[in-house]
Amino acid sequence: MAFTERSAATRSSILAAARKLLIERGYEAMTIRAVASMVGVDPSMVMRYYGSKAGLFSAAVDVDLKLAAVDDPPVERLGELLVRHFLARWEGDLSDDVLILLLRSASTNPMAAERMREVFETQIAAFIGRVTGADDAAYRAGLVSTQMLGLALTRYILRLPPMVEAEVDDLVRDIGPVIQRYVTSA
């Protein structure tokens, strides 16, 4: 389906409204009607672009970890670079809020959990495989994910004071070596 410049703006507004509802009130509150009402369009317009609530959810939590930005890193600094990269992604703009939304939703929503598995497979495991060439890249990526998701959970969702107050450089210093070990000698 070809979209015009005007329809691109409408699609963008619909996604922004869906994300806002997801962040503020969760999946159940993100109805087609509620999103359409926020944007000021007919619900059929939301259906036209996204097909269903599931399609809208999938588009709203489309996550790009931007691991290509960590292009050909020196393997001996990979742990440090990954921790710094993930912290930069989480502490950024609205698209970064989608990462937290996906993490928050994955434990209770099967679609979010499936999307998280897709991100793991297509982005994290693929990246680890590309930069290390390891036969067990998926396993190593799983170990990396335990640390990074744990950091995200404690810093951004549970908001544990020592993790919230920690400086980025301190987190990189303390978590980077753990990630390095997982990546290079798991």
C-alpha positions in Angstrom: 0.0 0.0 0.0 1.5 3.3 -1.0 1.2 6.1 1.5 1.2 9.9 0.9 3.1 12.4 2.9 -0.2 13.3 4.6 -0.9 9.6 5.5 2.7 9.3 6.8 2.0 12.1 9.3 -1.3 10.4 10.3 0.5 7.0 10.7 3.1 8.7 12.8 0.5 10.4 15.0 -1.3 7.1 15.4 1.9 5.4 16.5 2.7 8.2 19.0 -0.7 7.9 20.5 -0.5 4.1 20.7 2.9 4.4 22.5 1.6 7.1 24.9 -1.4 4.8 25.8 0.9 1.8 26.2 3.3 3.7 28.4 0.7 5.4 30.6 -2.0 2.7 30.8 -0.8 -0.6 29.3 -1.9 -2.9 26.5 -5.6 -3.2 27.5 -6.1 0.6 27.4 -4.6 0.9 24.0 -7.8 0.3 22.0 -8.3 1.2 18.4 -11.0 3.6 19.5 -8.8 5.3 22.2 -5.9 5.7 19.8 -8.2 7.1 17.1 -9.8 9.5 19.5 -6.4 10.8 20.6 -5.4 11.5 17.0 -8.8 12.8 15.9 -9.4 10.2 13.2 -12.0 7.6 12.6 -11.1 4.1 14.1 -11.3 2.7 10.5 -8.2 4.8 9.7 -6.2 3.0 12.4 -7.5 -0.3 11.1 -6.6 0.7 7.5 -3.0 1.3 8.5 -2.4 -1.4 11.1 -5.0 -4.0 10.5 -5.8 -4.9 14.1 -4.8 -4.0 17.7 -2.1 -6.7 17.5 -0.7 -5.0 14.3 -0.8 -1.6 16.0 1.0 -3.0 19.1 3.6 -4.6 16.9 4.3 -1.4 15.1 4.3 0.6 18.3 7.0 -1.6 19.9 9.2 -1.9 16.8 12.6 -1.7 18.4 15.9 -1.0 16.7 18.8 -1.4 19.2 21.0 0.3 16.6 23.8 -2.2 17.2 25.2 -1.3 13.7 26.3 1.9 15.5 28.8 -0.3 17.4 30.5 -1.1 14.1 33.5 -3.4 14.1 34.4 -2.8 17.8 37.7 -4.0 19.2 36.7 -7.3 20.8 38.7 -6.5 23.9 36.5 -3.5 24.6 33.2 -5.0 23.6 31.7 -5.3 27.1 32.4 -1.7 27.9 31.0 -0.5 24.5 27.9 -2.6 24.8 27.0 -1.3 28.3 27.6 2.3 27.2 25.5 1.7 24.0 22.6 0.2 25.8 22.5 2.9 28.5 22.6 5.6 25.7 19.7 3.9 24.0 17.6 3.6 27.2 18.2 7.2 28.4 17.3 8.8 25.1 14.2 9.9 23.1 10.8 8.3 22.7 12.0 5.4 20.6 14.1 4.5 23.6 11.0 4.6 25.8 9.7 1.8 23.6 12.5 -0.4 24.9 11.3 0.2 28.5 7.7 -0.3 27.4 8.6 -3.6 25.7 10.5 -4.8 28.8 7.7 -3.8 31.1 5.1 -5.6 28.9 7.1 -8.7 28.1 6.4 -10.5 31.4 2.6 -10.2 31.1 1.9 -9.9 27.4 2.6 -12.8 25.1 2.9 -10.5 22.0 5.5 -8.3 23.8 7.4 -11.4 25.0 7.5 -12.7 21.4 8.7 -9.3 20.2 11.4 -9.4 22.8 12.5 -12.8 21.6 12.6 -11.5 18.0 14.8 -8.5 19.0 17.1 -10.9 20.8 17.4 -13.2 17.9 17.6 -10.8 15.0 19.6 -8.1 16.8 21.5 -9.1 19.9 22.5 -12.7 18.9 23.2 -11.7 15.4 25.5 -8.9 16.6 27.4 -11.1 19.0 27.7 -13.7 16.2 29.0 -11.1 13.7 31.6 -9.5 16.0 32.9 -12.7 17.7 32.3 -15.4 15.0 31.6 -17.8 18.0 29.6 -21.0 17.3 27.7 -20.4 20.6 26.9 -16.7 19.8 23.2 -17.2 20.8 24.2 -18.6 24.2 26.7 -15.7 24.7 24.0 -13.2 23.7 21.6 -14.8 26.2 24.1 -14.3 28.9 24.6 -10.6 27.8 20.9 -10.2 27.9 20.6 -11.4 31.5 22.8 -8.6 32.6 21.4 -5.8 30.3 17.8 -6.7 31.0 18.5 -6.9 34.7 20.1 -3.5 34.5 17.1 -2.1 32.7 14.7 -3.6 35.1 16.5 -2.3 38.2 17.3 1.1 36.8 14.2 2.0 34.8 11.3 -0.1 36.0 11.9 -1.0 39.7 13.9 2.2 40.1 16.2 0.8 42.8 17.9 3.9 44.2 21.5 2.7 43.9 20.9 1.8 40.3 19.0 5.0 39.4 21.7 7.2 41.1 24.6 5.3 39.6 26.7 7.3 37.0 26.9 5.8 33.6 30.7 5.6 33.8 30.4 3.6 37.0 28.0 1.2 35.5 30.2 0.8 32.4 33.2 0.2 34.7 31.4 -2.4 36.9 29.2 -4.2 34.4 31.4 -4.0 31.3 33.9 -6.7 32.5 31.0 -9.1 33.1 29.6 -8.5 29.6 33.2 -8.8 28.2 33.6 -12.2 29.9 30.2 -13.4 28.4 31.2 -12.2 25.0 34.7 -13.5 24.8 35.0 -16.5 27.1 31.6 -17.9 27.9 
